[in-house]
Amino acid sequence: MSKQEVRQKARLVYIHEPDSSDCMDCFFGQDTWKIKITDNFKDGINIVRSFKPDVVMIDYLLMAGSLQETNNDIKELLFNFKAKNVRSKPAVIALFSSYPDPETRAYVLSAGADDFLIVPFLFKEFQIKMAIHMERCDLNQKILWQKKKLIKAFEADKKLKTQFIKIRKAFFEEKNILHNSLKQINIMSQERNRLKKQLSELDTSFHDNVKWIQSFLIKMIESRNEKNKGHSKRVSDIAVFVAKGFGVKENDIEAIRKAGLLHELGMLFIPDSIFSKDASSLSVYEKDLFEKVPVFGADLLEKCKGFKKIAEIIRYLNENVDGSGIPEGLKRRYIPLLSRILAGADLLDDLLSEPDGTSADEILSRLEACAGERLDPNVVNYLERYLVICLNKSREKVREVGLYQLKPGMRTGAGLFTSTGTKLFSAGTVLTEESINMVVKYNMAYPVKETVIIKVE
């Protein structure tokens, strides 16, 4: 018996005839075996039930007698363990006083005995017999396990087959549904293409109508304001330049371009009797009407589909960054950026259109005076760049210099502002070592424009 199969103390029951227990002498001194001996067959059977031995040795004569009896309990206990767990069956060994004839051996083995021994026997012989028995038990256990595994596999296969039939049925149902769905999708796709084409035609027609309305309104504005013809177009160009400087989206650039062209639409609501008056002779009520021109224009544009964004830009044209403007008295960042840009563009063109021919330096000075009150300082920064670079009204040569290329003695061609709107220098300021250091210091906390416009002397 192997060490892996035998318990720490294997159990043995010996049922013998009276005065024939000498064969157990070979077990004396063997600590691995726990033995119980009885010469009463019925007592032995009870011991087997309670003791649950690994081996049962029975004298052949007692075994033959028990087999002739009709005691089914005894037969079930010792010999009929076929349906039970293999590991719980004790090895039944028949003991013969002399070597049995073939018929007797066949009878004993067919009756349920696992093996036989001839008394007296050696303990080593017994060990070999038990090793063979345990190996057979292992083999039977593996066969039983494989059988159970096979049964489970057949059951699982049966379940899978049932599930497959259900899935197959569901698949065909889904296939039919999918087929019908594809038909519907095809019909819907054709309808969608038709609607898409129709929508495209409507969209084209809508944009054509918007362009026509826009063109019509621009002509009405220009016919109303003959004194300053081209003002709307110039304001639009300036606003687009500044908006690009701020890096606004393409859609917003297009919106502010249109807003620049239509920002004086509210002038159409001013009566001719008031519109023709000189500015100095206007009453408070009449001045108020002119201040509300952007609101009148926005109210009209809001009613026209496709002009909502433009109306919003124009509505806040007369808001001042210090909160003193109309219609809502908004301050700084609460005024929409595009409205702040449009306000700056409108003011710059007004300054450029003054009949006395205001100089570039004076315009720069007046723009900087508006920074923080009427206009956003950052917008003023871009307006000055537009004036100096794009218009170059003073005909002075200017160039853009990197922040760290500034040198003492250079003269600024436009004002210099931080990202928060703080003015560092006015246009025409002569730079010193101290002022350059201040700019570098400010740039660490509040970034300054990457380039500075410098006059070429």
C-alpha positions in Angstrom: 0.0 0.0 0.0 1.5 3.4 -1.0 2.1 6.1 1.5 -0.3 8.4 -0.4 -3.2 6.0 -0.2 -2.9 4.5 3.3 -4.1 6.5 6.2 -1.7 7.4 9.0 -3.0 4.3 10.7 -4.8 1.9 8.3 -7.6 -0.1 9.8 -7.9 -3.9 9.5 -10.6 -6.2 10.8 -9.8 -10.0 11.1 -12.8 -12.3 11.3 -11.5 -15.8 12.0 -12.5 -19.2 13.3 -11.9 -19.9 16.9 -8.2 -20.8 17.6 -7.0 -19.6 14.2 -5.7 -16.1 14.8 -2.0 -16.9 14.5 -1.7 -15.2 11.1 -1.9 -11.8 12.7 1.5 -12.3 14.4 3.2 -10.7 11.3 1.4 -7.4 12.1 2.9 -7.1 15.6 5.3 -4.2 15.7 3.7 -2.5 12.6 2.7 1.0 13.9 0.8 1.8 10.6 -2.0 -0.7 11.3 -4.8 -0.5 13.7 -6.3 -4.0 14.0 -9.5 -5.5 15.5 -9.9 -9.2 15.7 -13.1 -11.3 16.4 -14.0 -14.9 16.1 -17.7 -14.2 15.9 -19.0 -13.4 12.4 -22.0 -11.3 13.5 -19.8 -9.3 15.9 -17.3 -8.8 13.1 -19.9 -7.5 10.8 -20.9 -4.9 13.4 -17.3 -3.9 13.9 -17.0 -3.4 10.1 -20.1 -1.1 10.1 -18.7 1.1 12.9 -15.0 0.8 12.4 -15.0 1.3 8.6 -11.8 -0.6 7.9 -9.5 -0.5 4.9 -9.1 -4.3 4.9 -11.3 -7.1 6.0 -9.7 -10.6 6.4 -12.1 -13.5 6.6 -11.3 -17.2 7.0 -12.6 -19.0 4.0 -14.8 -21.4 5.9 -16.6 -18.5 7.6 -17.0 -16.7 4.3 -18.4 -19.7 2.6 -20.9 -20.2 5.4 -22.0 -16.6 5.2 -22.5 -16.8 1.5 -24.8 -19.8 1.8 -27.0 -17.9 4.3 -29.6 -15.6 3.1 -28.4 -12.6 5.1 -28.5 -9.9 2.5 -27.1 -7.2 4.9 -23.9 -9.2 5.3 -23.5 -9.7 1.6 -24.2 -6.0 0.9 -21.7 -4.9 3.5 -18.8 -7.0 2.4 -19.2 -8.0 -1.2 -21.7 -5.8 -3.0 -20.0 -2.4 -3.1 -20.3 -1.9 -6.9 -22.7 1.0 -6.6 -20.9 2.7 -3.7 -18.0 5.1 -3.6 -14.9 3.1 -4.6 -12.7 4.6 -1.8 -15.2 3.5 0.9 -15.1 -0.2 0.0 -12.7 -2.2 2.2 -10.5 -4.8 0.5 -11.9 -8.2 1.3 -9.3 -10.9 1.5 -10.1 -14.6 2.0 -7.7 -16.7 4.0 -7.0 -20.3 3.1 -5.1 -22.8 5.2 -3.9 -24.4 2.0 -3.8 -23.4 -1.7 -7.3 -23.6 -3.0 -8.3 -25.4 -6.2 -9.4 -23.3 -9.3 -13.1 -23.8 -8.7 -12.8 -22.5 -5.1 -10.7 -19.5 -6.2 -13.2 -18.6 -8.9 -16.1 -19.0 -6.4 -14.4 -16.7 -3.8 -13.6 -14.0 -6.3 -16.9 -14.1 -8.0 -18.6 -13.8 -4.7 -17.0 -10.5 -4.1 -13.6 -11.1 -2.5 -10.8 -8.9 -3.8 -8.0 -11.4 -3.2 -6.9 -14.4 -1.1 -3.9 -15.3 1.0 -2.5 -18.7 2.2 -1.9 -18.9 5.9 0.7 -18.4 7.1 1.8 -15.3 4.9 4.5 -12.7 5.2 3.7 -9.1 5.9 5.5 -8.1 2.7 3.2 -10.3 0.8 0.2 -8.6 2.4 1.7 -5.2 1.5 2.1 -6.2 -2.2 -1.5 -7.4 -2.3 -2.7 -4.1 -0.8 -0.7 -2.1 -3.2 -2.3 -3.9 -6.1 -5.7 -3.4 -4.5 -5.2 0.3 -4.0 -3.9 0.7 -7.6 -7.1 -1.0 -8.8 -9.2 1.3 -6.6 -7.4 4.3 -8.1 -8.1 3.1 -11.5 -11.8 2.4 -10.7 -12.0 5.9 -9.2 -10.6 7.4 -12.4 -13.0 5.4 -14.5 -15.9 6.5 -12.2 -14.8 10.1 -12.4 -14.4 10.0 -16.2 -17.9 8.4 -16.3 -19.4 11.2 -14.3 -17.5 13.7 -16.4 -18.9 12.1 -19.6 -22.4 12.0 -18.2 -22.1 15.7 -17.4 -20.7 16.4 -20.8 -23.6 14.6 -22.4 -26.0 16.6 -20.2 -24.3 19.8 -21.1 -24.3 18.8 -24.8 -28.0 18.2 -24.5 -28.6 21.6 -22.9 -26.4 23.3 -25.6 -28.4 21.5 -28.3 -31.7 22.7 -26.8 -30.2 26.2 -26.4 -28.9 26.1 -30.0 -32.4 25.2 -31.3 -33.8 28.1 -29.4 -31.1 30.5 -30.6 -31.5 29.2 -34.1 -35.2 29.9 -33.9 -34.6 33.3 -32.4 -31.9 34.0 -35.1 -34.4 33.3 -37.9 -36.9 35.6 -36.2 -34.2 38.3 -35.8 -33.2 37.7 -39.4 -36.7 38.4 -40.6 -37.0 41.5 -38.4 -33.6 42.7 -39.7 -34.7 42.1 -43.2 -37.8 44.1 -42.7 -35.8 46.8 -40.9 -33.4 47.0 -43.8 -36.3 47.6 -46.1 -37.5 50.3 -43.8 -34.1 51.8 -43.6 -33.7 51.8 -47.4 -37.1 53.6 -47.7 -36.1 56.1 -44.9 -32.7 56.6 -46.6 -34.3 57.5 -49.9 -36.7 59.8 -48.1 -33.8 61.3 -46.2 -31.9 62.0 -49.4 -35.0 63.6 -50.9 -35.5 65.8 -47.8 -31.7 66.5 -47.7 -31.9 67.8 -51.3 -35.0 69.8 -50.5 -33.3 71.2 -47.4 -30.2 72.1 -49.4 -32.4 73.9 -51.9 -34.2 75.7 -49.1 -30.9 76.6 -47.4 -29.5 78.0 -50.6 -32.7 80.0 -51.1 -32.6 81.1 -47.5 -29.0 82.4 -47.7 -29.8 84.1 -51.0 -32.7 85.8 -49.3 -30.5 86.8 -46.3 -27.9 88.2 -48.7 -30.6 90.1 -50.6 -32.1 91.5 -47.4 -28.6 92.4 -46.2 -27.8 94.2 -49.4 -31.1 96.0 -49.4 -30.6 97.2 -45.8 -27.0 98.3 -46.5 -28.3 100.4 -49.5 -31.0 101.9 -47.3 -28.4 102.8 -44.6 -26.0 104.4 -47.2 -28.8 106.4 -48.8 -29.8 107.6 -45.3 -26.2 108.7 -44.4 -24.8 110.4 -47.6 -22.6 112.6 -45.4 -20.4 109.6 -44.3 -20.7 107.2 -47.2 -18.7 104.1 -46.9 -18.6 104.3 -43.1 -20.3 100.9 -42.6 -17.8 99.2 -44.9 -14.8 100.7 -43.2 -16.1 99.8 -39.7 -16.6 96.3 -40.9 -13.0 96.0 -42.2 -11.6 97.4 -38.9 -13.7 95.1 -36.8 -12.6 92.0 -38.8 -8.9 93.0 -38.4 -9.3 93.4 -34.6 -11.4 90.2 -34.3 -8.7 88.2 -36.1 -6.2 89.7 -33.7 -8.2 88.2 -30.8 -8.3 84.9 -32.6 -12.1 84.5 -32.7 -13.7 81.7 -34.7 -14.4 82.1 -38.4 -18.2 82.1 -37.8 -17.8 85.0 -35.4 -15.6 86.9 -37.9 -18.3 86.6 -40.5 -20.9 87.8 -37.9 -18.9 90.9 -36.9 -18.3 91.7 -40.6 -22.1 91.8 -41.2 -22.7 93.6 -37.9 -20.2 96.3 -39.1 -22.2 96.7 -42.3 -25.6 96.9 -40.5 -24.7 98.7 -37.3 -26.4 101.9 -38.4 -29.7 100.2 -39.3 -31.4 102.0 -36.4 -30.8 105.3 -38.2 -33.8 104.5 -40.4 -36.1 105.0 -37.4 -34.9 108.6 -36.8 -37.3 111.1 -38.3 -35.9 113.3 -41.1 -36.6 116.4 -39.1 -34.3 115.2 -36.3 -31.7 113.5 -38.6 -31.0 116.6 -40.6 -30.3 118.7 -37.4 -26.8 119.7 -36.4 -25.5 117.7 -33.4 -25.1 120.9 -31.3 -28.8 121.8 -31.7 -30.3 118.4 -30.6 -32.5 118.3 -27.5 -32.0 115.7 -24.7 -34.8 113.6 -26.1 -33.3 113.7 -29.6 -29.8 112.8 -28.3 -31.3 109.9 -26.5 -32.9 108.7 -29.8 -29.5 108.7 -31.5 -27.9 106.8 -28.6 -30.6 104.1 -29.0 -30.0 103.6 -32.7 -28.2 100.3 -32.0 -31.1 99.0 -30.0 -33.6 100.0 -32.7 -31.5 98.2 -35.3 -31.1 95.1 -33.1 -34.9 94.9 -32.5 -35.5 94.9 -36.2 -32.8 92.4 -37.0 -34.0 90.0 -34.3 -37.3 89.6 -36.3 -35.4 88.5 -39.4 -34.3 84.9 -39.4 -30.5 84.5 -39.7 -29.7 87.8 -38.1 -30.0 86.9 -34.4 -26.2 86.8 -33.7 -25.7 90.1 -35.6 -28.5 91.7 -33.7 -26.9 90.7 -30.4 -23.5 92.3 -31.4 -25.2 95.6 -32.5 -27.5 95.8 -29.5 -24.5 96.4 -27.1 -22.6 98.8 -29.4 -23.1 101.8 -27.0 -22.2 99.9 -23.8 -19.1 101.4 -22.1 -16.5 99.2 -20.3 -16.8 101.5 -17.2 -20.6 100.7 -17.0 -21.8 104.1 -18.1 -23.3 103.0 -21.4 -26.7 101.8 -22.6 -29.0 99.9 -22.8 -28.1 97.8 -19.8 -25.0 99.5 -18.3 -22.8 96.4 -18.6 -19.2 96.5 -17.5 -16.0 95.1 -19.0 -16.2 91.3 -19.7 -20.0 91.3 -19.3 -20.2 93.2 -22.6 -19.9 90.6 -25.5 -16.4 90.7 -27.0 -17.7 91.2 -30.5 -19.7 94.2 -29.3 -16.6 95.7 -27.7 -14.7 95.2 -30.9 -17.5 96.8 -33.0 -17.6 99.8 -30.7 -13.9 100.4 -31.1 -14.1 100.0 -34.9 -17.0 102.5 -35.0 -15.1 105.1 -32.9 -11.9 104.8 -34.9 -13.6 105.4 -38.2 -15.4 108.4 -36.7 -12.0 109.8 -35.7 -10.6 109.1 -39.1 -13.6 110.7 -40.8 -13.5 114.0 -39.0 -13.4 116.9 -41.5 -10.5 118.7 -39.9 -8.1 115.8 -40.8 -7.0 114.7 -37.3 -3.4 113.5 -37.2 -2.4 110.0 -36.4 -0.7 111.0 -33.2 -3.8 112.8 -32.1 -6.0 109.8 -33.0 -3.7 107.5 -31.0 -3.9 109.9 -28.1 -7.7 110.1 -28.2 -8.0 106.3 -28.5 -5.8 105.8 -25.4 -7.9 108.3 -23.5 -11.0 106.1 -24.2 -9.2 102.9 -22.9 -10.9 101.7 -19.7 -13.8 104.1 -20.1 -15.5 103.9 -23.4 -13.4 101.1 -24.9 -11.8 97.8 -23.9 -8.0 98.6 -23.5 -7.2 95.3 -25.4 -9.4 96.5 -28.3 -7.6 99.9 -28.3 -4.3 98.0 -28.6 -5.4 96.4 -31.8 -7.0 99.6 -33.1 -3.7 101.4 -32.8 -2.0 98.6 -34.6 -4.6 98.9 -37.4 -4.0 102.6 -37.6 -0.2 102.4 -37.6 0.3 99.3 -39.7 -2.7 99.1 -42.1 -3.5 102.8 -42.6 -0.1 104.4 -41.7 -1.9 107.8 -41.9 1.2 109.6 -40.6 3.3 108.1 -43.4 5.9 107.3 -40.8 8.0 104.1 -41.1 7.3 101.6 -38.3 8.4 98.1 -37.6 7.5 95.4 -35.1 10.2 94.4 -32.6 10.3 91.5 -30.2 9.9 92.2 -26.5 13.4 91.2 -25.7 14.8 93.2 -28.6 13.8 96.5 -27.1 16.6 99.0 -26.6 16.9 102.4 -24.9 16.1 105.3 -27.2 13.5 103.5 -29.3 10.2 105.4 -29.7 6.9 103.4 -29.6 4.6 103.7 -32.7 1.5 102.6 -30.7 0.5 102.1 -27.1 1.6 99.0 -25.2 -0.9 97.2 -23.1 -0.8 94.0 -20.9 -3.3 91.2 -21.3 -5.4 92.6 -18.5 -5.7 95.9 -20.3 -3.2 97.9 -18.2 -1.5 100.6 -20.4 2.3 100.5 -20.0 3.2 103.1 -22.6 1.5 105.6 -24.8 2.3 106.0 -28.5 5.4 108.1 -29.0 7.0 107.1 -25.7 10.9 107.1 -25.8 12.1 103.9 -24.1 14.7 103.9 -21.3 16.6 101.1 -19.6 14.2 101.5 -16.6 11.1 101.4 -18.7 12.3 98.3 -20.7 13.0 96.4 -17.4 9.5 97.4 -16.2 8.0 95.8 -19.4 9.9 92.6 -18.8 8.8 92.5 -15.2 5.2 93.0 -16.1 5.4 90.4 -18.8 6.2 87.7 -16.2 2.9 88.3 -14.3 0.7 89.7 -17.0 1.8 88.8 -20.6 2.4 91.6 -23.0 1.9 91.5 -26.8 4.8 89.5 -28.3 5.9 92.4 -30.5 6.1 96.1 -29.9 5.5 98.7 -32.7 8.5 101.0 -32.9 9.0 104.1 -35.1 11.9 104.0 -37.4 13.9 107.2 -36.9 
